[in-house]
Amino acid sequence: MKKDLISMDDLTLDEIKIYLEVARRIEAMPLPERLRVLPGKIMASLFFEPSTRTRLSFESAMHRLGGSVIGFADQGATSVSKGETLSDTIQTIENYVDIIVMRHPGEGTARRAAELTDLPVINAGDGSNQHPTQTLLDLYTIEKDLGRIEGITMAFVGDLKYSRTVHSLVRALMKFNVTEFYLVAPEALRLPGYFMMNDQPGRYRFIETESLEEAIAKCDILYMTRIQRERFPDLLEYEKVKDSYVLSHSMLASAKADLRVLHPLPRVNEISTDVDHTRFAGYFPQTRNGVIMRQAILSMHLGGRI
């Protein structure tokens, strides 16, 4: 097991499957037993960027394993606002905790933090680069919902240019022999071309389309994403694309019977609430799986007894 979890590119298929297996074991454990997995361990929750689900699910996961949490959710309340460097922050906090979970708007900051400390560092999102823990919980959700990952057809919708969630998940799915991807995005937010490059030309099909209906009819997983206002330096450009794709219940009439709609959340208006109570909606169970997978991640990187 690698010390840190920074990028899905660092993991082999077998290593990813170990995370999934540990998550299954933890979900099967009685809650009182989980509280004995990491007693006395302390997690640093360092969120330099806003978060609801990732931060709270990590903190919930640690508490439910018998550990505790210190940290911050607003860098304005820390010495960073006084000019403290990332290096000084990490080298100070490593004296207080056993593991560091960090979100930061700068790409590559999680890897830099991992180089600064001997403690395990978990990347909870670095800019528009990577979000490996979201990818692991998404894979766990897909496997639970469909009974498989290999060979499914995926559709990604919305912000494919800046979404670190999409970037991580595409790379991981390719390792699982997922070869057909529908990419539904306005031209300004298409998936960067280098994500489609690989050493097996012709093996993977990336079908770029602006038709959400076409993707719905073909896919097993419809992965919706928010158009991220915070990634746009020009708000006028954001206004042009923010409502490009809005999924409603009526649009799912042509969907496969076992299709699941996932979303890393938060949503703005890209999924109508009339989808929420249909058999297709998987995004709220997805958040519940986030606690389970993050329990698996923490226990594996801290040597917890499962």
N, C-alpha and C positions, 0 to 999 in steps of 0.2 A: 504494500500500500504506500503510495506517495505521501510525503509529509503534508503537502498543500493540495487544495482544490482550486485551481486558477482558471483553467480552460478545458473545454471538452476535447480540444485537440491533443491534450496531454494524456488522455485516457485511451487504453485499448478497449476493444469490444468486451473482452473477458473482465476487465476492471469495471466497466459499466454494469455488467451483469451481476457482479458482486454487490454493488450498491443496491440493485433491485432485489436481490435475494435477502440482504440484511433488512431492507425495508419490509419485506414480506414477513420475516421473522419477528420484527418489532411489532407490526400490526397484530400479529397473533398472540403476543404476550399479554397477560393480564396487567392492568394498569399498576397495581402494587409492585409487580416485579420490575416494571420499567423504572420506577423510582429508585431502584437499587443499581442502575447501570452506571451512572456517573456521580455518585455522591461525593461532595467536597470539591468538585471541579468548578472552575469559574470561566465563563465566556465573556470576552469583550465584544460588545455590539457597537461598532463604529460606523455610523451612518452619516456621511458627509453630504448626502443627497436624500430627498424625501422618500419615504417608503411606508406602506401600511402592512401588506401581506408578508413580504420577505422579512422585515424586521420583527414583527410580532410573532410570526410562525417560528422563527429561529429562537426567540426568547421563550415562547411556549414550549418548544421542543426541549430546550435545555432544562427548564424547570421541571418538566414531566419526566426527565431522566434522573432527577434528584440533584442536579447542579444548580448554579446560580449565575446571575448576569449583572455586569456593570457596563456602562457605556453612555452613548449620547445619540440623540436623533436629530440634532441641530448643531452644525459646526459653529454657529454663531455663539453658542454657549460654552465654547471651549477656547483653549489658548491658540487654536488655529486663527481665530479672529484677531489675535494680537500679533500674528505673523509667524507663529511656530511652524516649522517645516514638517512634512510628512515623516521624514527620518527621525526627528526628535520625538514626534508623537508616538511612533511605533516603538522606539527604543525605551521610552518611558513606560508605556502601557504594558509591555511584555513583562515587566516586573510585578504586575498585579494579577495576571490571569494565566490560564492554561491553553487558551485557543483564541484566535482573533477572527471575527467575522466582519468584513468591511465592504461597504458600498461607497463609491467615489465617482464623481463625474468625469474624471480624467482617465482616458484609455491607458492601460498598462500599469495603473497604480497598484493593483492587487499583486501583480508579479513583483513590482518594486518593493512592496511591503514584505513579501515573502523572502526577498533577498536580505532584508534588514534584520530578520529575527530567526531564531531557531524554533520558535513556536509554530504550530500549524496555522496557516492563514487560509481562510475560506473566502472566495470571491463572491460577494453578494450583488455584483453588477459593477462594471467599470465603464462608464460612458456608454457609447454605442457598440462596445466591443464584445464582451462575453457575459453570460449569466448562467454558469454551469449548474447551480443548484436548482434553478427553475427548469432547466432541461431535464435533469434527473427526475424531478417530480412529474414532469410532463410524460416522460417515458413510462414511469410507474403508472400514471393514470391511463395512458393508452393501453398498456398491457392488461390492466384490470378491466377496462371497458370492453376491449375487443378480444382479449384472450391471446393476443399476439402483437408483435411489432413488425417482424420481418414481412416484407412483401406488401405492406399496406400502401394505399395511395393517399398522399397528403396534399392539402390545399392551404396555402398561407395567404392571408388577405390583409391589406391595409398598408402599414408602414414597414416595408421590407428593407429599406435602405438604412434606417437608424435603429431598428429593433434588435437589441442585443439578444433578446429571447429567441427571435427567429434565427439569427446568425448561429447561435449555439446549437439549436435544435436541428437545423438542416445538416450540420456536420455530423451530429450524433446519429441521425437517421440513416445517413449514407453508410455508416458502419454496420447497421442492422439490415443491410440489403434492401432498403427502401429505395426504389429506383425511379419512381414517377412522382413529380412534384408539379402542382398547379400553382402559379405565382400570379396573384391578382392584386394589382397595384396601379395607381396613377403613374404616368411616365416618370415624374419627378421623384418617386419613392420606390422604384424598382430595386430588386435585390442586386447588390454589386456583382459584377460579372465574375470576379475572382472566386466567389463562393461556388460557382458552377464548374470551376476548373478542377480536374482530377487526373489521376494517372491511368484511367480506364475510359478513354473516349468511346462514346456510344453506349456505355452501360447505363448512364443516368439520363432521364428525360426531364428537362425543365421547360414546362409549357407556360409561357408568359401570355396572359390574357387580361383584358379589362372587364370580362364578363363573369360576374359572381355566379350567375345561374349555371354557366358551363361547368364551373368548378364544383358546385354543389352536386350536380348529377353524377360526377365521376369519382368523388373522393370518399374515403372512409373516415378521415378526420378533417374537419373544417376549422382551421386555426385562425381566429380573428384577432386583430391587433388594433390598438388605439393609434390614431395619428397624433404623434407626440409634439405638442406645441412647444415644449421646452427645447426641442432640437432644432427649431427654426430660428435663424438669426433675423429673418424678415417675417413679421406677423402677417403681412399681406399675402405672402406665399402660403402660409398655413391656412388662411381663410379660403384660399382657392381649392384646397384639397381636403379639408377637414371632414366633409360629409360625402366623400367619394363613394363609400360603401356602407350601407346600413342593412343589416340582416333582419328580416321579419319572419314570422311564422309561416306566412303564405308562400314565401320563397323556398321553403323546405319541402314542398309537395313532391318534387322530383328526386328527393334524397333517398339514398339507400336506407333500409329499415333500421340498420344498426349504426348509422352515422352518428358521430359525436361532435358537438360544437365545443371547442375549447377556447380559452382566452386567458392570458396571464393577469389581466385586470391591473389597474382600474379601467372600466369602460367609460366612455363618454356617452355616445349615442349610436355606436356601431353595431350593437345588438339590441333590438327592441325588447322590451320587457315581456312581450307576448311569447317570446321563445323560452322564458325562464322555467316554466312548468311543463314543458314538453319532454318527450322521451329523448330528444336530441341534446338537451342542455347538459353539459358536463363541467361547466366552469366553476360552479360552487363546490361540488365534490373534489374538483382539482385543488381548491384551496385547502381542503381538509387533508388531502394527500401530501400537501406541502409540509405539514407538521410531521407526518410519518417519515417522509424522506429526509427531512432535516434532522430528525432523531437518528436516522441511520448514519447520516454524514458525521454528526458530532460523535456518535459512539465509535465509529470506525477510526476517526482521526485522533480520538483520545484514548483508544484502547479499552473501550467499555466492554463489559462482559454481557454477551447476548445469549 
